[in-house]
Every structure is written in structure tokens, then in C-alpha cells.
Amino acid sequence: MPANLQKVAIGAAICYGVYKYVNNPLVKSAAVGVLGLIVAKQLPFVKDSVA
């Protein structure tokens, strides 16, 4: 597994675990937002726009 994909997979797994096992809706929405940012950092046409 490439190192970059491994980092993305670990971040996605952490966000999934938070979303699945935490009952607070604010924390769940934060996990979805962080996962969206992780995915956006990988897309070539969005990567330059995301700080």
C-alpha cells in the first residue's frame, strides 16, 4: 500500500470510528467534515484550493 493511501485510510478509519461510536451529533458532524477535508486534499483539482 502506498504511504499516501495508507495515511488517508488511517484518517478515514478514525473518522468512521468517531462517527459510529460517539453519540454526540456535533462530534459526528465534525468527523464528517474532517473526512471531507481528507478526501478533498487528495483530489487534484481541489488540492490547490484547500489550505
N, C-alpha and C positions, 0 to 999 in steps of 0.2 A: 504494500500500500504506500503510495507516495506520501511524503511528510506533510504536504499541504492538505491533502484529503484527510489524513489522519487527524489533523488539528480541527478541521471542520466537523468531522464525525464526533470527536470528543465534545466539542461545544454543543452540537445538536443533541447529543445524548444527555448532557447536563440540563439543557433547556427542557427536553422531554421529561426527564425525571422530576424537575421542578413543577412542570405543568401537570403531570399525572398525580403527584403525591402531596401537593400543597393545596389546602382548601381555600386560601385567600384569593378572591378574584383579582385583586390588584397585582399580586405576585404572578398569577397566571398570565395576565396581560403583559407584564414586564418580560416574562420568559418568551412569549410570542414575539414581542418587539425585538428582543436581543437575537432571537433566531432569525428574524427577518434581516437584521443588520449583518449577521454572519453570512447569510446567503447573498445579500447584496454586495458584500465585499468580494465575492467570488465571480460575479458576473462582469465580463469585460467592459460592457457599455455603461455600467453603473459604478464600477470600481473607482474611476477617477472623480466622480461627483461626490462620493461618500467620504467624509473626512475621517 
